[in-house]
Amino acid sequence: MRNQFNPFLIIISSPSGAGKTTLCKKIIDNDSSIIMSISSTTRLKRPNEINGKDYNFITNQKFDELRENNEFLEFATVFENNYGTLKSKVEEHLMQNKSVLFDIDWQGARQIREKYNPDQILSIFILPPSIDELNSRLKSRAQDNDDIVKKRMEGAISEIEHFNEYEYVLINDDINETYDNISIIIEAKKLSSIRIQGFTNLLKNT
């Protein structure tokens, strides 16, 4: 008899600068049973980003076409750019017995909750140690000018207002400790979703 957990959806949200991207990378690098959901976006590609790995970079016209055809599991507009997750890709990963990790905001998280059973979802919200620390982290990003930092701070406050919609809320004042806590939460979810293959046949033979 072999124990096998059911794949599920892992949603991690946070304001910009709280460490979400780094945490998601650590999760993927250390757990082969989890695959990263790659969002489609209309924003411009940054110099260090790879199309098809970091994001699927598409035109506004293509995004509108996908949205009109109801091909997105979730979509949102963030800082005047569109982001969306293709339903077909998520279902493909689940069929391959892979849990799917989402790096999305509260808008996308809410849409996913409307479409999946709660037992299939694990949601975690990452908070910075303080608003001052978050502001400092955003200012330290060489890629963003002052106007962008201001917009991101405004967006961060709005995002934080939705933390109570998540199952778990973690304060990221140490990236390694936060990752360890997320790993424990994920392992607990796996245990709660285990199905025992062949259990019915075992009962029949007793």
C-alpha contacts under 8 A as a table, 3 or more apart, distances in Angstrom:
res1	aa1	res2	aa2	distance
1	M	196	I	7.04
1	M	197	Q	6.28
1	M	198	G	6.21
1	M	199	F	7.30
2	R	196	I	6.27
2	R	197	Q	5.87
2	R	198	G	7.84
3	N	194	I	6.43
3	N	195	R	6.27
3	N	196	I	4.96
3	N	197	Q	6.44
4	Q	194	I	5.48
4	Q	195	R	5.71
4	Q	196	I	6.53
4	Q	197	Q	7.27
5	F	190	K	5.51
5	F	191	L	6.77
5	F	193	S	5.32
5	F	194	I	3.91
5	F	195	R	5.87
6	N	97	N	7.23
6	N	190	K	7.25
6	N	193	S	5.53
6	N	194	I	6.06
6	N	195	R	6.89
7	P	94	L	6.14
7	P	97	N	5.59
7	P	98	K	5.51
7	P	99	S	4.43
7	P	100	V	7.72
7	P	120	Q	7.65
7	P	190	K	7.95
8	F	94	L	7.47
8	F	98	K	7.73
8	F	99	S	4.80
8	F	100	V	6.52
8	F	120	Q	4.80
8	F	121	I	5.79
8	F	122	L	7.37
9	L	99	S	5.77
9	L	100	V	4.97
9	L	101	L	6.14
9	L	102	F	7.47
9	L	120	Q	6.05
9	L	121	I	4.76
9	L	122	L	6.10
10	I	99	S	7.25
10	I	100	V	6.01
10	I	101	L	4.67
10	I	102	F	6.00
10	I	121	I	6.02
10	I	122	L	4.79
10	I	123	S	5.87
10	I	124	I	7.80
11	I	101	L	6.04
11	I	102	F	4.80
11	I	103	D	6.45
11	I	104	I	7.03
11	I	109	A	6.72
11	I	121	I	7.40
11	I	122	L	6.11
11	I	123	S	4.60
11	I	124	I	6.13
12	I	20	K	7.09
12	I	24	C	7.88
12	I	101	L	7.52
12	I	102	F	6.06
12	I	103	D	5.37
12	I	104	I	6.56
12	I	123	S	6.03
12	I	124	I	4.93
12	I	125	F	5.79
12	I	126	I	7.28
13	S	20	K	6.91
13	S	103	D	6.14
13	S	104	I	5.53
13	S	105	D	5.24
13	S	106	W	6.63
13	S	109	A	7.96
13	S	124	I	6.50
13	S	125	F	4.94
13	S	126	I	6.23
14	S	18	A	6.20
14	S	19	G	7.95
14	S	20	K	6.28
14	S	105	D	6.84
14	S	125	F	5.61
14	S	126	I	4.85
14	S	127	L	6.20
14	S	156	A	7.85
14	S	159	E	6.91
14	S	160	I	7.17
15	P	18	A	5.91
15	P	105	D	7.99
15	P	126	I	7.72
15	P	127	L	7.29
15	P	155	G	7.24
15	P	156	A	4.42
15	P	157	I	7.50
15	P	159	E	5.75
15	P	160	I	6.54
16	S	19	G	7.68
16	S	20	K	7.85
16	S	138	L	7.53
16	S	152	R	6.63
16	S	153	M	7.91
16	S	156	A	6.20
17	G	20	K	7.56
17	G	128	P	7.75
17	G	134	L	6.04
17	G	137	R	5.86
17	G	138	L	5.75
18	A	126	I	6.56
18	A	127	L	6.04
18	A	128	P	4.94
18	A	134	L	6.63
18	A	172	N	6.83
19	G	22	T	5.49
19	G	23	L	6.24
19	G	126	I	7.71
19	G	128	P	7.94
19	G	172	N	7.21
19	G	175	I	7.34
20	K	23	L	5.13
20	K	24	C	6.13
20	K	103	D	7.32
20	K	126	I	6.84
21	T	24	C	5.18
21	T	25	K	6.30
21	T	103	D	7.23
22	T	25	K	5.20
22	T	26	K	6.37
23	L	26	K	5.14
23	L	27	I	6.28
23	L	175	I	7.27
23	L	178	T	8.00
23	L	179	Y	6.12
24	C	27	I	5.10
24	C	28	I	6.31
24	C	101	L	7.63
24	C	103	D	7.24
25	K	28	I	5.23
25	K	29	D	6.04
26	K	29	D	5.09
26	K	30	N	6.15
26	K	179	Y	7.38
27	I	30	N	5.38
27	I	31	D	6.03
27	I	34	I	7.83
27	I	179	Y	7.53
27	I	183	S	7.50
28	I	31	D	5.51
28	I	32	S	6.84
28	I	34	I	6.17
28	I	35	I	6.36
28	I	36	M	6.77
29	D	32	S	7.41
31	D	34	I	5.84
32	S	35	I	7.32
33	S	97	N	7.74
33	S	98	K	5.35
33	S	99	S	6.26
34	I	98	K	5.46
34	I	99	S	4.67
34	I	100	V	5.70
34	I	101	L	6.65
35	I	93	H	7.52
35	I	98	K	6.33
35	I	99	S	6.22
35	I	100	V	5.10
35	I	101	L	6.06
36	M	100	V	5.80
36	M	101	L	4.84
36	M	102	F	6.55
37	S	85	T	7.40
37	S	89	K	7.94
37	S	90	V	7.09
37	S	100	V	6.06
37	S	101	L	5.69
37	S	102	F	5.48
37	S	103	D	7.62
38	I	52	G	7.39
38	I	53	K	6.94
38	I	54	D	6.58
38	I	55	Y	5.49
38	I	56	N	6.85
38	I	85	T	7.00
39	S	54	D	7.97
39	S	55	Y	5.33
39	S	56	N	6.15
39	S	83	Y	6.31
39	S	84	G	5.43
39	S	85	T	4.92
39	S	86	L	7.48
40	S	55	Y	5.71
40	S	56	N	4.42
40	S	57	F	5.85
40	S	58	I	6.63
40	S	63	F	7.89
40	S	83	Y	5.60
40	S	84	G	5.22
40	S	85	T	6.24
40	S	86	L	7.71
41	T	55	Y	6.68
41	T	56	N	6.20
41	T	57	F	5.20
41	T	58	I	5.94
41	T	59	T	7.97
41	T	63	F	7.66
41	T	81	N	7.08
41	T	82	N	5.45
41	T	83	Y	4.43
41	T	84	G	6.52
42	T	57	F	5.94
42	T	58	I	5.29
42	T	59	T	5.47
42	T	60	N	5.73
42	T	63	F	7.21
42	T	81	N	5.78
42	T	82	N	5.39
42	T	83	Y	6.84
43	R	57	F	7.13
43	R	81	N	5.31
43	R	82	N	7.01
44	L	57	F	7.43
45	K	49	E	6.28
45	K	50	I	7.90
45	K	51	N	7.75
45	K	57	F	6.95
46	R	49	E	5.40
49	E	53	K	7.81
49	E	54	D	5.99
49	E	55	Y	7.88
50	I	53	K	5.44
50	I	54	D	5.62
50	I	55	Y	7.20
51	N	54	D	6.20
51	N	55	Y	5.64
51	N	56	N	5.43
51	N	57	F	6.15
52	G	55	Y	5.42
52	G	56	N	4.83
52	G	57	F	7.62
53	K	56	N	7.33
58	I	62	K	6.26
58	I	63	F	6.67
59	T	62	K	5.21
59	T	63	F	6.24
60	N	63	F	5.03
60	N	64	D	6.11
60	N	82	N	7.90
61	Q	64	D	5.21
61	Q	65	E	6.26
62	K	65	E	5.02
62	K	66	L	6.28
63	F	66	L	5.21
63	F	67	R	6.17
63	F	82	N	7.72
64	D	67	R	5.07
64	D	68	E	6.02
65	E	68	E	5.20
65	E	69	N	6.23
66	L	69	N	5.15
66	L	70	N	6.36
66	L	71	E	5.36
66	L	72	F	6.81
67	R	70	N	5.08
67	R	71	E	5.97
67	R	72	F	6.09
68	E	71	E	7.71
70	N	73	L	7.99
71	E	86	L	5.80
71	E	87	K	5.95
71	E	88	S	7.46
72	F	75	F	6.45
72	F	84	G	6.02
72	F	85	T	5.32
72	F	86	L	4.48
72	F	87	K	5.36
73	L	84	G	7.38
73	L	85	T	5.53
73	L	86	L	5.66
73	L	87	K	4.64
73	L	111	Q	7.50
73	L	112	I	6.73
74	E	84	G	5.58
74	E	85	T	5.54
74	E	86	L	7.63
74	E	108	G	5.16
74	E	109	A	7.81
74	E	111	Q	5.68
74	E	112	I	6.36
75	F	82	N	7.25
75	F	83	Y	5.45
75	F	84	G	3.96
75	F	85	T	6.45
75	F	107	Q	7.72
75	F	108	G	5.85
76	A	82	N	5.87
76	A	83	Y	5.41
76	A	84	G	6.45
76	A	107	Q	6.35
76	A	108	G	6.31
77	T	80	E	5.95
77	T	81	N	5.41
77	T	82	N	4.45
77	T	83	Y	6.21
78	V	81	N	5.31
78	V	82	N	6.35
78	V	83	Y	7.44
79	F	151	K	7.62
85	T	90	V	7.95
86	L	89	K	5.65
86	L	90	V	6.78
87	K	90	V	5.32
87	K	91	E	6.28
88	S	91	E	5.30
88	S	92	E	6.09
89	K	92	E	5.01
89	K	93	H	6.34
90	V	93	H	5.26
90	V	94	L	6.35
90	V	100	V	6.94
91	E	94	L	5.08
91	E	95	M	6.13
92	E	95	M	5.20
92	E	96	Q	6.46
93	H	96	Q	5.07
93	H	97	N	6.62
93	H	98	K	5.38
93	H	99	S	7.14
93	H	100	V	6.91
94	L	97	N	5.00
94	L	98	K	5.15
94	L	99	S	6.22
94	L	100	V	7.25
95	M	98	K	7.32
104	I	107	Q	7.93
104	I	108	G	5.97
104	I	109	A	6.67
105	D	108	G	5.60
105	D	109	A	6.31
105	D	159	E	7.26
106	W	109	A	4.91
106	W	110	R	6.03
106	W	159	E	6.67
106	W	162	H	6.63
107	Q	110	R	5.31
107	Q	111	Q	6.51
108	G	111	Q	5.15
108	G	112	I	6.34
109	A	112	I	5.23
109	A	113	R	6.32
110	R	113	R	5.18
110	R	114	E	6.50
111	Q	114	E	5.20
111	Q	115	K	6.76
112	I	115	K	5.24
112	I	116	Y	6.27
113	R	116	Y	5.54
113	R	117	N	7.24
113	R	118	P	6.84
113	R	121	I	7.51
116	Y	120	Q	6.53
116	Y	121	I	7.36
117	N	120	Q	5.45
117	N	121	I	7.13
118	P	121	I	5.35
119	D	122	L	7.88
122	L	167	E	7.06
122	L	186	I	7.86
122	L	189	K	7.39
123	S	166	Y	5.32
123	S	167	E	5.43
123	S	168	Y	6.49
124	I	166	Y	5.75
124	I	167	E	6.08
124	I	168	Y	4.73
124	I	169	V	5.77
124	I	170	L	7.44
125	F	163	F	5.98
125	F	166	Y	6.17
125	F	167	E	8.00
125	F	168	Y	6.22
125	F	169	V	4.75
125	F	170	L	6.32
126	I	169	V	5.98
126	I	170	L	5.07
126	I	171	I	5.89
126	I	172	N	6.43
127	L	130	S	7.99
127	L	160	I	7.49
127	L	169	V	7.21
127	L	170	L	6.04
127	L	171	I	4.65
127	L	172	N	5.95
128	P	131	I	6.99
128	P	133	E	6.95
128	P	134	L	5.98
128	P	171	I	5.68
128	P	172	N	5.34
128	P	173	D	6.62
129	P	133	E	6.46
129	P	134	L	7.57
129	P	171	I	5.87
129	P	172	N	6.11
129	P	173	D	5.30
130	S	133	E	5.18
130	S	134	L	6.28
131	I	134	L	4.97
131	I	135	N	6.16
132	D	135	N	5.13
132	D	136	S	6.22
133	E	136	S	5.01
133	E	137	R	6.20
134	L	137	R	5.10
134	L	138	L	6.26
135	N	138	L	5.20
135	N	139	K	6.20
135	N	149	V	7.94
135	N	153	M	6.76
136	S	139	K	5.18
136	S	140	S	6.26
137	R	140	S	5.17
137	R	141	R	6.84
138	L	141	R	5.52
138	L	144	D	7.94
138	L	149	V	6.05
138	L	152	R	7.80
138	L	153	M	7.94
139	K	142	A	7.64
139	K	144	D	7.58
139	K	146	D	7.60
139	K	149	V	6.36
141	R	144	D	5.87
142	A	145	N	7.66
144	D	148	I	5.73
144	D	149	V	6.32
145	N	148	I	5.37
145	N	149	V	6.26
146	D	149	V	5.02
146	D	150	K	6.16
147	D	150	K	5.13
147	D	151	K	6.30
148	I	151	K	5.06
148	I	152	R	6.04
149	V	152	R	5.02
149	V	153	M	6.13
150	K	153	M	5.16
150	K	154	E	6.33
151	K	154	E	5.11
151	K	155	G	6.11
152	R	155	G	4.90
152	R	156	A	5.89
153	M	156	A	4.86
153	M	157	I	6.33
154	E	157	I	5.39
154	E	158	S	6.50
155	G	158	S	5.08
155	G	159	E	6.11
156	A	159	E	4.99
156	A	160	I	6.11
157	I	160	I	5.21
157	I	161	E	6.51
158	S	161	E	5.40
158	S	162	H	7.48
159	E	162	H	5.75
159	E	163	F	7.40
160	I	163	F	5.43
161	E	164	N	7.67
162	H	165	E	5.75
162	H	166	Y	7.98
163	F	166	Y	5.90
163	F	169	V	6.94
164	N	167	E	7.77
164	N	169	V	7.89
166	Y	169	V	6.86
170	L	178	T	7.09
171	I	178	T	7.44
172	N	175	I	6.09
172	N	178	T	5.72
173	D	178	T	7.67
174	D	177	E	5.42
174	D	178	T	6.10
175	I	178	T	5.15
175	I	179	Y	6.10
176	N	179	Y	5.04
176	N	180	D	6.19
177	E	180	D	5.06
177	E	181	N	6.30
178	T	181	N	5.10
178	T	182	I	6.26
179	Y	182	I	5.06
179	Y	183	S	6.16
180	D	183	S	5.08
180	D	184	I	6.37
181	N	184	I	5.17
181	N	185	I	6.34
182	I	185	I	5.04
182	I	186	I	6.17
183	S	186	I	5.10
183	S	187	E	6.15
184	I	187	E	5.17
184	I	188	A	6.19
185	I	188	A	5.15
185	I	189	K	6.31
186	I	189	K	5.03
186	I	190	K	6.29
187	E	190	K	5.02
187	E	191	L	6.34
188	A	191	L	5.15
188	A	192	S	6.27
189	K	192	S	5.08
189	K	193	S	6.33
190	K	193	S	5.24
190	K	194	I	6.31
191	L	194	I	5.37
196	I	199	F	5.68
197	Q	200	T	7.98
198	G	201	N	5.32
198	G	202	L	6.32
199	F	202	L	4.99
199	F	203	L	6.33
200	T	203	L	5.20
200	T	204	K	6.36
201	N	204	K	5.02
201	N	205	N	6.35
202	L	205	N	5.20
202	L	206	T	6.52
203	L	206	T	5.31
